[in-house]
Amino acid sequence: MIPAYLTIDDVPTMRNGKIVDYLFAKQIKATMFCWGEFLEKNFEGAVYALQHGMILQNHSYSHPHFSEITFEQACAEIEKNEELIKKAYSLANIERPFKMFRFPYGDQGGENAEKIQNYLRQNGFVTLANSHISPKSYARCGIGAEQLKKVDTMWTFDFQEYCIRPGNDFTIENSLANVQFAFGDVVKTVPDDCRAPEGTEAEEIIIIHDHVETEENAAGYFERLIDELLKRDILFVPPAV
């Protein structure tokens, strides 16, 4: 068994409910990083996700490259989305368990990187518990060992399914090959209960995206890719800090 966190970026789109239903049936509790402009237009989807056990967190308001904006703009991006996330939790009548932030594109802010990390710390942001996540796992995605000391939430495995677009040679088969390269051959059928045993510490952080464009070019991509992980005895750990 490989215990892992499941994280989903760019929620909530109009197909987010389908993703939530799939995860709920599999008893997978995911961390969903909200793109504020999408959240602002789809509070109903956000509330539905919360009511079905998902955790909503901050992915900025307009999804910019943080190295291309000022420190003040970076703070505003985070704070504007924080207000929307607070509203979603309030509408769902659910208490937010903790505050997390993920940079769009993994762009940690360039010359403002350390100032943003300090801002996140000072404002109560935390990262997923990572005591069992190794530098080697981060290195798979080109992320340095220093990430273990940072406050934002990165990842150790990326399907890269967002590259599935017209005119791009990248297909879902490439995403499946990424799974095989990282985790080996298929060894089992998909289990009904996809949770790791209680108390298990995560060793991987999986990233996948909620993109309508990907669904249009590879129908059922989300379920198919997560099932491929499950066949390799990856089981999911609830978000924890």
Residue pairs with C-beta under 8 A, 6 or more apart in sequence:
1 196
1 200
1 233
1 234
1 235
2 183
2 203
2 204
2 232
2 233
2 234
2 235
3 132
3 196
3 200
3 201
3 202
3 203
3 204
3 234
3 235
3 236
3 237
4 157
4 196
4 202
4 203
4 204
4 205
4 206
4 229
4 234
4 235
4 236
4 237
5 31
5 128
5 202
5 204
5 205
5 206
5 236
5 237
5 239
6 23
6 28
6 29
6 30
6 31
6 206
6 208
6 226
6 236
7 30
7 31
7 32
7 33
7 102
7 128
7 153
7 155
7 205
7 206
7 207
7 208
8 19
8 30
8 31
8 32
8 33
8 207
8 208
8 209
8 210
9 33
9 35
9 59
9 102
9 207
9 208
9 209
9 210
10 33
10 35
10 38
10 59
10 63
10 209
10 210
10 211
11 19
11 32
11 33
11 34
11 35
11 38
11 39
11 45
11 46
11 49
11 56
11 210
12 32
12 34
12 38
12 39
12 42
12 45
12 46
12 49
12 210
13 38
13 42
13 45
13 210
13 211
13 212
14 42
14 45
14 212
15 210
15 212
15 215
16 32
16 42
16 45
16 46
16 48
16 49
16 210
17 45
17 48
17 49
18 222
19 210
19 222
20 48
20 49
20 52
20 54
21 52
22 222
22 223
22 226
23 29
23 30
23 52
23 53
23 54
24 52
24 53
26 192
26 193
26 194
26 226
26 230
27 193
27 194
27 195
28 194
28 195
28 226
28 236
29 53
29 54
29 55
29 195
29 236
29 238
29 239
30 54
30 55
30 236
30 239
31 54
31 55
31 57
31 100
31 128
31 153
31 239
32 49
32 54
32 55
32 56
32 57
32 210
33 57
33 58
33 59
33 100
33 102
33 153
34 46
34 56
34 57
34 58
34 59
34 81
34 84
34 85
34 88
35 59
35 60
35 61
35 63
35 104
36 59
36 60
36 61
36 62
36 77
36 80
36 81
36 84
37 61
37 62
37 63
39 46
39 81
39 84
39 85
39 88
40 84
43 87
43 88
43 91
46 56
46 88
46 91
46 92
47 88
47 91
47 92
49 56
50 56
50 88
50 89
50 92
50 94
51 92
51 94
55 97
55 239
56 85
56 88
56 89
56 96
57 85
57 99
57 100
57 101
57 102
57 153
58 78
58 81
58 82
58 85
58 99
58 100
58 101
58 102
58 125
59 81
59 101
59 102
59 104
60 66
60 77
60 78
60 81
60 101
60 103
60 104
61 76
61 77
61 78
61 80
61 81
61 84
62 77
63 104
64 73
64 77
64 104
65 104
65 105
65 107
66 74
66 77
66 103
66 104
66 107
66 108
66 109
66 110
66 112
66 116
67 107
67 108
67 109
67 110
67 111
67 112
68 107
68 110
69 77
70 112
71 109
71 112
71 115
71 116
71 119
74 109
74 112
74 116
74 119
75 116
75 119
78 101
78 119
78 120
78 123
82 99
85 96
86 96
89 95
89 96
97 239
98 126
98 241
99 123
99 124
99 125
99 126
100 125
100 126
100 127
100 128
100 153
101 120
101 125
101 151
101 152
101 153
102 152
102 153
102 154
103 109
103 152
106 143
106 154
106 155
108 116
108 117
108 150
108 152
109 115
109 116
117 150
117 151
117 152
120 151
120 152
121 151
125 151
125 152
126 151
126 241
127 150
127 151
127 152
127 153
127 241
128 153
128 202
128 205
128 239
128 240
128 241
129 201
129 202
129 240
129 241
130 148
130 202
130 205
131 201
132 201
132 202
132 203
133 148
133 156
133 202
133 203
133 204
133 205
134 203
135 144
135 145
135 148
137 156
137 157
137 203
137 204
137 205
138 144
138 145
138 147
138 148
138 154
138 156
139 145
140 156
140 157
140 182
141 154
141 155
141 156
141 157
141 158
143 154
143 155
143 156
147 154
153 205
154 205
155 205
155 206
155 207
156 204
156 205
156 206
157 178
157 182
157 183
157 204
157 205
157 206
157 207
158 178
158 207
159 175
159 178
159 179
159 206
159 207
159 208
159 225
160 170
160 174
160 175
160 178
161 172
161 175
161 208
161 209
161 211
161 214
161 218
161 221
161 225
162 209
162 211
162 214
163 170
163 174
164 170
164 171
164 172
164 175
164 214
164 217
164 218
164 221
165 213
165 214
165 217
166 217
171 218
172 218
172 221
172 224
172 225
175 221
175 225
176 225
176 228
179 225
179 228
179 229
179 232
183 229
183 232
183 234
184 232
185 232
186 228
186 231
186 232
187 231
187 232
187 233
188 231
188 232
188 233
189 231
190 227
190 230
190 231
191 230
191 235
194 230
194 235
194 236
195 235
195 236
195 237
195 238
196 202
196 235
196 236
196 237
200 235
200 237
201 237
202 237
202 240
204 234
206 229
206 234
208 222
208 225
208 226
210 222
214 221
215 221
215 222
218 224
